[in-house]
Amino acid sequence: MKPPRFVHGLRWWMVSLVFLATTINFIDRMVIAVLAPVITERLGLTNLEFAGISTWFLLAYTASQAISGKLYDRLGTRLGFTLSVLLWSFAEMGHAFAGGLRSLSALRFLLGLGEAGNWPGATKVIAEWFPVRERAMGMAIFNCGVAFGSIVAPPLIVWLQIHFGWQVTFFATGLLGLGWLVLWRLFYQTPDRHPKLGPAERALILEGRGSDRPVRAVRWRDLLRLRQTWAIVLARLLTDPAWWLYITWLPLYLHNVRGFSLQQIGMFAWAPYVVAASGSLTGGWLSGHLIARGWSVGKARRAAVLLGAALMTAGIPAAHASSAAAALAFISVVMFGFQCWIASVQTLPSDLFPEHAIASVAGLGGVGAGIGAMAFTMATGFVVDHLHTYTPILVAGALLPLLGTGVLILLGGTKSVPAAST
């Protein structure tokens, strides 16, 4: 089959494919969160047991971030995404046949193994297809899939649950990834192999790049000797829990603390993600705009992450809000801030590391994010079960990003890593 014809600006079509994959990724993972009031009631689960199910996902997700990063660096983005999406789609469909807590936990584990590959893979796609000055915007566009998937998920999942039940809900959402895979195999190639990439866009993509070529496979031990690697890993370990807090617990929080029914969750739980999408675009636009105005890449990225960290402190007034509407408004600011922050942080591997190490570093950053998210998820379940309040958790989620951003700036610096170091 001949490749389809594209209009000028092929790189924007490529990032659109990754945006769509990310949207489906988040729809799939949010099914269990949106249906948490139903699942916890039917299975008689405590908050800590529900946290345990989420932790099985995060455990696999964490390990797979590093594994997937190396996989994408070795096999390339086209095959890497194919394997990741196949695994997570079949795991999602398998949830329809779960018979209890153990099988559900096992399927969450498999889902995490597959879904983790989306992030190091997307980072590598952006590095392959975008010049340095456009990478933050490319990352912002694909990251909007997180917010868009989270916007679509609550009403879609609640509608499927009400009309067809939870088994069909899992099966139908799993089919979305297989449909995307047809588009991916049909449309995607790397720039050096794509027959429709014109010389002008090829020159733009290569703008500002060095001529490094991998001489050997990148090793984790080499990457872990570098302070730039640890800056990314530790920053995400401390900051990503602020995002996972709401991804995992927002429906239960709205149900248990704010008195929302399942239908109300479907009507309102998507609202913070609309704001989050604008945060992703704002973060990507801001650093690109500052670079265009003559700022160095490092200073522009720092400005975006500092803004994001400051906005995430809105979790403190969210914890003490007197109404559900006010709480959702402050939570929306937190999620805007996180997406502004992550749009630049996920660009750092391509700023600081040679091309053959980008997905591996992004994967290690995901490991840090997963470890932090697992610890925070279990802590949330324990605190809510024993103290019967989310307040200390929301406050901690507001303050940790300040610490993570400080570590990122103090440890990371702005100096790129020579290819010889990796």
N, C-alpha and C positions, 0 to 999 in steps of 0.2 A: 504494500500500500504506500502511495506517495505521501510525504508529509503535507499537512494542510498549509495553505497559504496564510501569511500573517501580514498585518499592516506594519508600518514603520514603528519601531519601539518594541522589539521582540522581548526585551528584558522585562517589560511590564506584564506581558502575557505569562512569562515564567513565574514571576512572583505572584500572579493571580492564581496560578495552580497551587502554589504553596499556601496561599491564603485560604483556598477552598479546603485543602487537606487539614489545615489547622482548625478550621470551622468544624469539620466533621469530627476531628479528634476530640474537641471539647464537648460537642453534643454527646458523643459516646460516653465520655467519662462522667458527665453530669447526670446521666439517667439515675444512678443510684443515689446521688445527693438530692435530686428533686423528689424522688420517691422515698426518701428516708423516713418521713412520718408514717408512710404505709408499711415499709419493710420492717422498721423497728417495732411497730405495733404487732404485725402479724407473726414475726419471729420471736417476739418478747426480748428484744435486745436492749441492754443498757447502753448509755452513751459511750462507755469505755469499750464495749464489744463492737459497737458501730465504728469507733475509732480504730479498732483492730482490723476490721475489714478494709478500711481506707489505708491502713498501714501496710497491709499485704500488697496493695497496689503500689504504694510509694516505695516499698522495699525493692520490688522488681523494677520500678521506674528509675530508681536511683542507680542500681547496678547497670541497667541497660543504657543509661545516659553515656557512661564511659565506654561500654562495649559497642554501642551504636556509633559513637564518634569514631572509633577505630575502624569499624565496619565501613562507614561512609568514606573515610580517607583511603581505604584499600579498594573497595568495590566501585566507588563512585556514587553520585547522587541518584542516578536513574535506577540502578538495581537496588541500592540501599533503601530508597523509599518504597519500592515494590515489595521488598521483604517485610518492612515495618508495617505497611498498611494491610498486607495479607494477614499477618499475625493478629493485629489488633481488631480487625473486622471479624475474623472467625471467633476470637475470644469474646467479643461483644455479643455476637449471635448465640454463643454457647450459654450466656447468662439466662437465656430463655428456658434452659433445661436444668438450671440449678435446683437442687432438692433441699438445700439447707445451708447452714452457716459454713460448713467446711467446703462444700463445692463452690459456694459463692466466693469464698476467700481465694480458692485456687484459681477461679476464673478472673478475679480481680488481679491476681498476680500475673497471669498471662497477658491481660490487657495492658498492664504497666510495662511489661517487656516490649510489647509492640509500640505503644504510644510514645515511649521515650525517644524513639528514633526521629520523630518529627523535628525536634529542636536542633540537635547538631546537624541534621540533614538540611534544614531550612537555612541555618547559618552558612553552611557551605554553598548552597544554591545562590544566596545573596552575594557571597564573595566571588563566585564564578561569574555572575551575570552583571554586577554593578561596579562602577568606578568608586573609589574611596569616598568621594564627596557625596555620593547618593546612597551609600550603604545604610546609613541610619534610617533614611526614609524607606528603603526596601525592607529593613527589619520592622519598621513601624507598620507597613502594609500587611506583612505576613502576620505580625502580632495582633492586628485587628481581627484576625480570624479567631483568636482567643475570646475577644469580647463579642464578636458577632455570633459565634457558636453558643456562647453563654446567654446571649439575648434570645436566640431562636429556641434554645433548649427548654426552658421552663414551660412556655405555652404549648410547644410541640409534644413534650413528654406527658404533660398533664392531659392533653387532648387524647393522646394514644392510650394512656392508662384508663381514662374514663370510658372510652369507646371499645377498647379491645383487650385491656388487661396488661399486666406488667410483662408477661412473656412475649407478647407480640411487640411491645414497646422496645425491648432489647433486640429482638430479631430484626425489626424494621430499621432501627438505627445502625445496626451492624451492616446492613446491605448498602448503606450510603458509601462506605469506604470502598466497596468493590466496584460501585459505579464510578467513583473518582479514579480508580486505578485504570480503567479503560481510557479515560482522558489522558492520564499521565503517560501511559505507554504509547499513545498515539501522538502526543504533542511534544513531549520533553526530550531534549538532547542538551548536552553541554555546549558552550559556545564554539569550541573547537570542532564540533561534529555537526552543528546545526546547519543544514543547507540553505536556510532562509535568512541567515544573519548577514546583513550587508556590511561592507567595509567601513562605512562611517560609524555605525554603532559598535563594530568590533574595536575600532580605534578608541571610541569613548570608554568602552568597558576596560580597556587596558591602560587607560589614563592613570598616571601616577603609580603604576606598579613597578616593582623590581623585576628582575629576570630570574628569580630563584626557581630551581627545579629540584624536586626531591631526589636525593641520592640514596636514600634508604628509608625504610619504614620508621615513622616516628615512634619513640618509646616513651611510655608513661614516666619511667624513672628520670628521663631527661627533662620532661616537662615539669615534673615536680621539684626539680632543683631550682626552678626559676620563680622569683618573687612575683612576676606578673601573673603566673598561673595561680599562685596562692591568693593573690589579691582578688581574682575573679571567683575562685572557689569559696573563700571565706565571706566575701560580700554577699554572694547568693545564699550561703548557709544562713546568714543572719537576717536577710531581707525577704527572701521568697516566702517564709512562713506567713508574712502579712497578707500575701495573696492567697495561699492555700487555706488560711483560716476561713475566708469567705467562700472559696470554691467548695470546701468540704462541709461547712457548718451553717452557711447562711439560711438554707431552707429550714433546718431544725431550729435555729435561733428564732426565725420569724414565727415558726409554729409554737415553740415552747415558751418564748419570752414575750412575743408581741401578739400571740393569739391568732395567727393566720391559719385559715383552712388550706387544704391542698389547692383548691380553686384560686384562692387569693395569692398563694405562692406563685401559681402560674401566671396570674395577672400582674404581679408587682416585682417578683424576684429578678426579672430581667433588667430592671431600670438601672441599677448601678453599672451594668456592663455596657450600656449605651454611653455613659460618661467615660468608662474605661477605654472604649474605642477612641474617643477623642483625645484621651491622654496619650495613647500610643502614637497617634498621628502628630500630636503636639510635640512629644519628645523627639520623634524622628525629624520633624520640620525644624525644631529649634536648633539642634546641633548642626544640621545642614545649612541653615540660614546663617548661623554664626561663622561657620567655615567660609561661606561665600563672602562674608563681610571682612574676611582677613584674620579671623581667630585661628589659632592652631587647632588641630584635631583634638589634642588632649584637653585644652581649655574648653572647647565647645562641648565635649562629652561631659566634663565635670560640671558645667553649668546645668545641663539637663538632669544629671543624677542628683545634684543638690536640690533643684526644684522639686523633683519627685519625692525625695526623702522628707523634705519639709511638709509637703502636702499629706504624706502618710500619717503625720501626727494627728490628723483629724479623727483617727480612731479613738482618741481620748474623749472628745465631746460625744462621739457616737455611743460610747459606753454609758454615758450619763444622760442621754437624751430622754426627754419626758414623753415623746410620742414616737410611734413607728415611722411616721413620715420624716421627722427630724433625724432619727437614727439612720434611715435609708439614705438621706441626703449626705450625712457625714461619711457613711460607708462608701458612697459614690465618689467622694473626694479622695478617700484612701485609695480606691481602685484606679482612679484617674492618675494619682501620684505614682502608683506602682507601675502602671503601663508606661508612663513617661520615663521612669527610672530604667525599666528593663529594656526599652527600645535602644538605649545607648549602651547598657552593660552587655547585651548580647551582640553588639557590634564590636566590642573590644577585642575578641579573638582575631577578627580579621584586620583590626588596626595594628595589633601588637605582634602577631605571629605570622610566619610564612605560610603560604597556601596549603602545603601538605600537612600542616599541624592544626588547621583551624577547627575542623570538626572534632578532633581529639580534645582540644582545649575546651571547646563548647560543651563537650560531653562531660568533662571533669567539673565544669561549672555546674552542670545539671546534677552531678553527684552531690556537690555541696548543697544545692537547693533541696534535693531529696532528703538528705540527712536532717537538715533543719526542719523541713516540713513534717517528716516522720515524728521527730521529737516533739514538735509543737502540737501535732494532731493528737498524740497520746496524752500530752499534758492537758490539752483542752478537755478530752473525755474524762480524765481523772478529776480535774477541777470542777467541771460541771456536775459530775456525779456526787462529789463530796461537799462542795461549797454551794452548789445549786445557783451559780451565777456565772455569767460570761464576762463580767466587768474586768477582773484582773487579766484575762486573756486578751481582751480588746486593747487594753492599755499597753500590755507587753508588745502586742503586734504593732502598735503605733511607735514605740520607742526603739525596737530592734533595728529598723531601717536606718536610723541615724548612726548607730554603731557600725552597721554594715557599710554604709557610705564612707564613714571615716576610715575604716580599714582599707577600702578600695582606693581612696585617694592617697593615703599615706604609704601604702605598700606597693600600689600598682605603678605609680609614676606614669610617664608618657613615652618612654624610650622603647622602640620596637626591638623584638628579639631577632638577632641575626639567624639566618637559615642554618648556619653551622652549629648553633647551640641546640638545634632540635634534630 
